[in-house]
């Protein structure tokens, strides 16, 4: 993934793990998982990516893994705030067949326009603070530093801008 400045894989974060005895699972109606650690965060493997297509593909794998579990109804919904809200837009874009709903709140859909260049003025302070303190076993993508290499909207920032839709996400996202 040269566009992010480092190599990474797209393997599912939870593949092969038996989490059925853990709290945070819903067994009636819609199946859900109360948490998902972003790739590279905490003790998970890989590099931490700042949203975009990597979060989307990882989330696709998690949704489909949850749907295949014996305790699952096959319907998976996502909810969350901040990073978890932002990740939902990218997960929905991948069109997981078993994703039945998303409920994002308090999360931006375009970090370049709504955070880094709000009002046309470069401001990296917030993201610099966030990404300077993320911990994991590998590397952390730093969008605040990428602003120097990509001062204008380009393919790097477009990868981190959610494609919004109306109606059924499975039918509306191109």
Secondary structure, DSSP 8 states (H G I E B T S, - for coil): -GGGTS------SSTT---TTSTTEE-SSSBEES----TTSTT-SS-B--SSHHHHHHHHHHHHHHHTSTT--S-EEEEEETHHHHHHHHHHHTT-TTEEEEEEES--SBHIIIIITGGG----HHHHHHHHS---SS-B--HHHHHHH--SS-HHHHTTB----SS-HHHH--
